[in-house]
Amino acid sequence: MKKQYRFSSGETISADVEDLQALQQQLTEYLNNYLELYESLDDESYIARGNGFCEAKYSEDFVESQISKYRQRLSEVEGWLAAEKD
């Protein structure tokens, strides 16, 4: 049976344990992608093609905020899964 879960950001999802496990895997992949991107911010292949004022395709602040967001969400999902096992 699906339950309602609310992230600290205010977003609500309806999920069962299998959905939470799939979400956990997805969030882990997102987090790993942003961590990899963060390590490559100085790589020339990430230079922007925008208005000429950007030095990088993604700002360091943006990438850091995404890493923080996905770490927080992953932590919340892991907490929900731990509570379901009790």
MOWO-V709208 format. One record per pair of residues at least 12 apart in sequence whose ideal C-beta (glycine too) atoms are under 10 Angstrom apart, sorted by the first residue. I is the first residue (numbers start at 1). J is the second residue. D is the distance in Angstrom with one decimal. If there is no record, write none. Layout:
I:J:D  I:J:D
This chain:
1:16:6.5  1:17:9.9  2:14:4.7  2:15:5.8  2:16:4.9  2:17:9.7  2:18:9.9  2:19:7.2  3:15:6.8  3:16:7.2  3:17:9.4  3:19:9.6  3:20:9.2  3:80:8.5  3:84:8.6  5:19:9.3  5:20:7.7  5:23:9.3  5:76:7.9  5:77:8.1  5:79:9.8  5:80:5.6  5:83:10.0  6:76:8.9  7:69:9.6  7:72:7.9  7:73:6.0  7:76:5.8  7:77:8.7  7:80:9.9  8:72:6.5  8:73:8.5  8:75:9.4  8:76:6.5  9:69:7.7  9:72:7.9  9:73:7.9  9:76:9.3  11:73:8.9  13:77:9.3  13:80:9.7  15:77:8.9  15:80:8.1  16:84:8.8  17:80:9.0  17:81:7.0  17:84:5.3  17:85:8.6  19:77:9.8  20:77:5.7  20:78:9.0  20:80:5.7  20:81:5.3  20:84:7.2  21:77:8.8  21:81:6.9  21:84:9.8  22:77:10.0  23:73:8.3  23:74:9.0  23:76:10.0  23:77:5.5  23:80:9.2  23:81:9.4  24:73:9.4  24:74:6.7  24:77:4.9  24:78:6.5  24:80:9.1  24:81:6.6  25:77:9.8  26:70:9.7  26:73:9.8  26:74:9.6  26:77:9.5  27:69:9.5  27:70:5.5  27:71:8.9  27:72:9.7  27:73:5.4  27:74:4.5  27:75:9.5  27:76:9.3  27:77:6.3  27:78:9.3  28:70:8.3  28:74:6.3  28:77:9.4  28:78:9.8  29:70:9.4  30:66:7.9  30:67:9.5  30:69:8.9  30:70:5.0  30:73:8.6  30:74:8.7  31:66:8.5  31:67:6.6  31:68:9.9  31:69:9.0  31:70:4.1  31:71:6.3  31:73:8.6  31:74:6.1  32:70:9.0  33:66:9.0  33:67:9.9  33:70:9.0  34:58:9.0  34:62:9.4  34:63:5.8  34:64:8.7  34:65:9.4  34:66:4.7  34:67:4.9  34:68:9.5  34:69:8.8  34:70:6.4  34:71:9.4  35:63:8.9  35:66:9.7  35:67:6.4  35:70:9.1  35:71:9.6  37:57:9.0  37:58:6.4  37:62:9.8  37:63:5.7  37:66:8.5  37:67:9.0  38:58:8.8  38:60:7.7  38:63:4.9  38:64:7.2  38:66:8.9  38:67:6.4  39:63:9.8  40:56:9.9  40:58:9.7  40:63:9.7  41:55:9.8  41:56:5.9  41:57:8.8  41:58:7.0  41:59:8.8  41:60:6.0  41:63:6.7  41:64:10.0  42:56:8.3  42:60:9.8  43:56:9.2  43:57:10.0  44:56:9.8  45:57:8.9  46:58:6.9
